[in-house]
Amino acid sequence: RRAARALPDRSRGVWPGSMPSPLNRVPLPALRAVEAVARTGSLRAAAAELGVTPGAVSQQVIRAERVLGRALFERTPAG
């Protein structure tokens, strides 16, 4: 007889022997904000595109950085 094999737990998106991606833990609004800032090059332009304030975009970027554990953008005095 063959031993029964354990099946992957697909409900959590985790396969045996694999680590879940940190990107799975970043909230979608934070990912959208990061993408918009990266593409447009500024918080103000990203905010206008997303229909929110620059402060809201900044908070979402900070949230993504905290989850990932690293800075995603270089901050300069010029913005």
C-alpha positions, 0 to 999 in steps of 0.5 A: 500500500502507498502512504497518503500524500499531504496535499498543499493548503491552497486556501492560504496560497502556501505550498509545502516547502515554500514561504509565502511572499511578503507581497501577499501581506501588503494591502492593495491600496498601499500597492496601488499608491506605491505603483502610482508614485513610482510611475509618476515620480511624485506624491502629488501626481500620484494623489491626483491620479488616485483621487486622494490627498498627497498625505494619504498616498504618503501614509500608504507608501509608509504602510507598504514599507513597514510590511516589507521592512525596507524603504521603497523610495529615496526621500530628498528635501526636494521631494 
